[in-house]
Amino acid sequence: MTDEYTAVTRFADLDTQRHVTSRTYEQFALEGRYRLLAQWGYSMEKILAERIYPVPLAGFAKFHRQQFPGASLMVKTAAFASGKAIHWQHGIFTAQGELVAELELKTQLLRGSEPILPEGLPALEKVPRYFELPRWSGHNRRLVGLYTMPYSDRDFAGRYNVAALWRVFEEGRWLFAEKTGLTYEKIVELDTTSFYMGSVYNCYGEIPAGTTVQIMTWIERVEKIRYYFRQDVLHNGRLLMAMRDEQLIVSLSKSRPQRATPQFLELLGDFIEFRSES
């Protein structure tokens, strides 16, 4: 119940920080999942004919080493049974065996509307690192943004895969930075930036193509050299997705972690849900 293959990063995978974007690692993991499905007898033809699709329920991601174009990476995938769902574990490594990224995903493999489970799948014994995110407390302001789901982001089955869903959260973070004044010039002035280290996310329902959703973004808490973004994605008042992501606060001039400065905290202001004295 495992698969390994080699993937190579490209210039097209770079983000605005000139590092390979997190969505690239999820796309590599997606390939690993479909490679395993093929090993289990679920070929592309069978998947399409029987309307089989791995619907995402919850996930975890952790990023360890930044990568650049031309990196040859080993993508390792394992799968386990978690009740009537499949727990996927992905490890992405450099050619030297250094860990680049870890991804876990819980999906329900549906044939039409009926859940199915491949035979012989071993039971999950460890505790997964994804979990049910707490609902917003209402203690703070949230920034409201609108995002229309592009038709062109759909996959072969006409749905949005996990990498496409991550794009929604990415847009929410950029919108939050713009609306709160966290521009490049302000980052230089404060000598403070942040790096996306990982996340936990929940999926509660499918988003129809072309739908305009609300992205509710806020800061859950700031803890010394880290702060945690929270985002809820809603359509017509219904919660469809939620994410908590971890950001490492870094001094721009020293290129090393630092505590959040008073000026940085003032910029985030009323958007912080829970305040810590530490």
C-alpha positions in Angstrom: 0.0 0.0 0.0 2.9 2.4 -0.8 4.2 4.2 -3.9 7.4 6.1 -4.7 8.2 8.2 -7.7 10.5 11.1 -8.6 9.2 14.6 -9.4 11.2 17.6 -10.6 10.3 21.3 -9.7 10.0 23.9 -12.4 10.3 27.7 -12.7 6.5 27.7 -13.1 6.3 26.4 -9.6 7.8 29.5 -8.0 5.8 31.9 -5.9 6.4 35.6 -5.4 9.0 34.8 -2.7 10.9 32.8 -5.4 10.4 29.5 -3.6 8.4 26.5 -4.8 4.8 27.1 -3.8 3.1 24.8 -1.3 0.5 23.9 -4.0 3.2 22.2 -6.0 3.8 19.7 -3.1 0.1 18.9 -2.9 0.1 18.4 -6.7 3.0 15.9 -6.3 1.0 14.2 -3.5 -2.1 14.0 -5.7 -0.1 12.1 -8.3 1.0 9.7 -5.6 -2.6 9.1 -4.6 -3.7 8.3 -8.2 -0.7 6.1 -8.7 -1.8 4.0 -5.7 -5.4 3.9 -6.9 -4.1 2.5 -10.2 -2.2 -0.2 -8.3 -5.5 -1.1 -6.6 -7.1 -1.6 -10.0 -8.8 1.9 -10.3 -7.5 2.9 -13.7 -8.4 6.2 -15.2 -11.0 4.4 -17.4 -12.5 2.7 -14.4 -12.5 5.9 -12.4 -14.4 7.8 -15.1 -16.8 5.0 -16.0 -17.8 4.4 -12.4 -17.7 8.0 -11.3 -15.1 7.3 -8.6 -13.6 10.3 -6.8 -11.6 10.8 -3.6 -13.5 13.6 -1.8 -11.2 15.5 0.7 -12.5 15.7 4.3 -9.5 17.0 6.3 -5.8 17.5 5.9 -2.4 18.5 7.4 0.7 20.0 5.8 4.1 20.8 7.2 6.9 22.4 5.2 10.6 21.9 6.2 12.9 23.0 3.4 12.5 25.6 0.7 13.1 24.4 -2.9 14.0 26.0 -6.1 13.6 25.0 -9.8 15.3 21.8 -11.0 15.1 20.0 -7.7 14.7 16.3 -8.0 12.4 15.1 -5.2 11.3 11.7 -4.1 7.5 11.5 -3.4 6.5 8.7 -1.0 2.9 7.8 -0.5 1.2 5.4 1.9 -2.5 4.7 2.6 -4.5 3.3 5.5 -8.1 2.7 6.3 -9.6 5.2 8.8 -13.2 3.9 9.3 -14.9 4.2 5.9 -12.3 6.8 4.8 -8.7 6.6 3.5 -5.9 8.2 5.4 -3.1 9.2 3.0 0.5 9.9 4.2 2.9 11.7 1.9 6.6 12.4 2.5 8.6 14.5 0.0 12.4 14.2 0.2 15.4 15.6 -1.5 17.8 13.4 -3.5 19.9 13.3 -0.3 17.0 12.0 1.8 16.2 15.3 3.6 12.6 15.9 4.4 11.0 18.7 2.4 7.3 18.4 3.2 4.9 16.2 5.0 1.2 15.9 4.0 -1.6 13.9 5.5 -5.1 13.8 3.9 -8.4 12.1 4.8 -10.6 11.3 1.9 -13.8 9.4 1.3 -13.5 7.4 -1.9 -17.0 7.7 -3.5 -18.4 5.6 -6.3 -21.2 8.0 -7.3 -22.6 8.7 -3.9 -21.5 5.4 -2.2 -18.3 5.2 -0.1 -16.0 2.4 -1.1 -12.7 1.1 0.4 -10.0 -0.9 -1.4 -9.6 -4.4 -0.1 -6.6 -5.2 2.1 -6.0 -1.6 3.2 -4.3 -1.7 6.7 -6.0 0.1 9.5 -4.5 3.4 10.7 -2.8 3.0 14.0 -1.3 6.4 14.7 -3.2 9.6 15.5 -3.6 11.8 12.5 -2.3 15.4 12.7 -5.5 16.9 11.2 -8.4 17.6 13.5 -11.7 19.5 13.6 -10.9 23.2 13.8 -12.8 25.2 16.5 -15.4 27.6 15.2 -14.8 31.3 15.3 -15.5 32.8 18.8 -16.7 36.2 17.7 -14.2 38.0 19.9 -12.6 40.0 17.0 -13.1 41.5 13.6 -12.8 39.3 10.5 -11.8 40.6 7.0 -14.4 39.6 4.4 -13.3 38.9 0.9 -15.0 37.6 -2.2 -13.5 35.0 -4.5 -15.0 33.5 -7.6 -14.0 29.9 -8.2 -12.4 29.7 -11.7 -14.0 27.1 -14.1 -10.5 26.4 -15.4 -9.2 25.2 -12.0 -11.4 22.1 -12.2 -9.8 18.7 -12.7 -10.6 15.8 -15.1 -13.7 15.0 -13.1 -15.0 18.6 -13.1 -14.2 19.1 -9.4 -11.7 21.2 -7.4 -8.8 19.1 -6.1 -7.0 20.0 -2.9 -4.4 22.1 -4.6 -7.1 24.2 -6.2 -8.8 24.6 -2.8 -5.5 25.7 -1.3 -5.5 28.5 -3.8 -8.7 29.9 -2.2 -6.9 30.1 1.2 -3.8 31.7 -0.5 -6.0 34.4 -2.0 -7.5 35.1 1.4 -4.1 35.6 2.9 -3.0 38.0 0.2 -6.3 39.9 0.5 -5.8 40.2 4.3 -2.3 41.5 3.8 -3.5 44.1 1.3 -6.4 45.3 3.3 -4.5 45.6 6.6 -1.7 47.5 4.9 0.9 44.7 5.2 2.5 45.8 1.9 6.1 45.1 0.8 7.0 48.7 1.8 5.5 48.2 5.3 7.3 44.9 5.6 10.6 46.7 4.9 9.7 49.5 7.3 8.9 47.0 10.1 11.8 44.7 9.2 9.3 41.9 9.7 8.0 39.2 7.3 6.6 35.7 7.8 6.9 32.3 6.2 4.1 29.8 5.7 5.1 26.7 7.7 2.1 24.5 7.5 -1.6 24.1 8.1 -4.6 22.1 9.2 -7.8 22.3 7.1 -11.3 20.9 7.0 -13.6 20.4 4.0 -17.4 20.3 4.8 -18.9 20.5 1.3 -18.2 20.8 -2.4 -17.9 24.2 -4.0 -19.8 24.5 -7.3 -17.8 25.8 -10.2 -18.1 29.5 -10.8 -19.5 30.1 -7.4 -18.5 33.4 -5.6 -17.6 32.5 -2.0 -16.9 34.6 1.1 -13.4 34.2 2.6 -13.5 35.3 6.3 -9.9 35.8 7.5 -8.5 36.7 10.9 -5.5 36.0 13.2 -6.3 33.3 15.8 -3.4 34.2 18.1 0.2 35.4 18.2 2.7 33.3 20.1 6.2 34.7 20.4 7.8 34.0 17.0 4.6 32.5 15.4 1.1 33.6 14.5 -1.8 31.6 13.2 -4.0 32.6 10.4 -7.6 31.4 10.4 -9.9 31.3 7.4 -13.5 30.2 6.8 -14.9 29.9 3.3 -18.7 30.3 3.1 -21.4 30.2 0.4 -24.9 31.5 1.2 -24.0 31.4 4.9 -22.9 27.7 4.8 -19.4 26.9 6.0 -17.6 24.9 3.2 -14.0 25.0 4.3 -11.8 26.1 7.2 -8.1 26.4 7.6 -5.6 27.3 10.3 -2.1 28.0 9.1 1.1 28.6 11.0 3.3 31.5 10.1 6.9 32.0 11.3 7.8 35.6 12.1 11.2 36.5 10.6 13.4 39.6 10.7 13.9 40.7 7.1 17.4 42.1 7.6 18.7 39.3 9.8 16.9 36.4 8.0 16.1 34.7 11.3 13.0 34.2 13.5 12.1 37.0 15.9 9.2 37.9 18.2 6.3 39.9 16.9 7.2 43.6 17.4 4.7 46.0 18.9 4.3 47.8 15.5 3.5 44.5 13.9 0.9 43.6 16.5 -0.6 47.1 16.2 -1.0 46.5 12.4 -2.9 43.3 13.1 -5.0 45.1 15.7 -8.6 44.1 16.1 -8.2 41.0 13.9 -6.5 39.0 16.7 -9.0 36.6 18.2 -7.1 35.5 21.3 -4.3 37.6 22.9 -1.5 36.0 24.9 0.6 37.7 27.6 3.7 35.5 26.8 
